[in-house]
C-alpha cells in the first residue's frame, strides 16, 4: 500500500461548460457511463494505487457530491485514521468562496499538517482515465523534480478543453498555457500534480502573501524557471470532459469495447456507489444494439448506439438512437429520440420526436416533461 501519498481531488474553479447538466450539481458528480459519476475515475485510481487518505475540496453545489460519496465505503475509504474527507469552504461569504484553490488549501491547512504522508497528489475530476499513481511516484523520485505533472499526447480532445505544455528533451516543462492559449503542441496537462507536502505548504504561504491564490496560474506557471517541474507521460486512455460536446462524444466512445475495457478495468476496476436494483428487463419485441443498459431498465422499444442509466423505461414503439438517457428517464410510446441527452427523471410523452446533432446534442433538464 502506498501510504506515503496524500490524495487531493480539487474541485475549486474546475473548468465547466456543461450547461444545465451542472445547474444543480458540481462537475464531479455529472453521471457518466450508465452508472458512474465523473469523480469515480480519479477516486478509484487513487484507491487502486494504494492511496488511503483522500480529500475532496468542494466549492459550490456539493450536495450531490456528499450524497454520492457518503462515508467513502464504496471505495474502501471509510476508515477512522485515514479515509475520505469532503472539505467545503469554511465561510459562507460569497467573495471568500470565489477565491482560488490556494486560499481554500490554506483554510484547511490543518488537514495537511496533521497528515503523516510526505507527498501530496493534486488532481481534478474531469480527466477520465484509469491510472497507476505508484509508477508516477517512482518516476518523480528518479527525476529529482520539485513537481511532476502528468501529461498526455493527444491531438483530438473530442470537444474538451485542456491546458497545453511544452517540454525539453529531458521532459522538463518549459512552457504552460491557460486553457484558451494557442501553444503549438499536442502535449496537454492532465491537471495532476505530485510534490512534497512541505513544498505545497510553502507555495500556499508565499503565493498568498503576494496576493496570488491560484495553484496553476499563479504558483506553478510563474515558477517554471525557478522550480524543476517535470512531465510524466501517460500512455493510457484519456477523456477530457468539461464541455457538453466533450461529455457527449466521450460517452459515445464507451460503446467501443476496447475503450470500455481499458478505461474500466486496466490497471484496476472503477468503483461507484452501489445500488441494489434488478437486472434490465427486455419485453417481447424489444431490440437493442451496441448500447450500455444499466440495471433496472425496462426495454419495450428499440435502443441503438445509446447509453441508458438505471431505471430507464423505453416504452413500446419508442426508438432511442445515439442518445444518453439518465436515471429514471421515460421515453413514451412511439416517440423518437436521436442525439439527445436526457437528465435524470425526464419524461418524453408518447409520439414525440427529439433530434440533436453530434456536435450539438439536444439537452433536456432534470425532471422535465416533454
Secondary structure, DSSP 8 states (H G I E B T S, - for coil): --TTEEEEEE-TT---B-GGGGSSS-GGG-EETTTEETHHHHHHHHHHTT--EEEEE--SS-HHHHHHHTTSGGGT---SSSEEEEE--S---HHHHTS-HHHHHHHTHHHHHT---SEEEEE-SSEE----HHHHHHHHHHHT-SEEEEEEE-S--TT----BEEE-TTSBEEEE--TT---S-SEEEEEEEEEEHHHHHHHHHHHHHTT---IIIIIIGGGTTTS-EEEEE--S--EE--BHHHHHHHHHHTTSHHHHHHHHHSSS------------EE-TT-EEES-EE-TT-EE-SEEES-EE-TT-EE-TT-EEES-EE-TT-EE-TT-EEESEEE-TT-EE-TT-EEE-BTTB-EEE-TT-B-
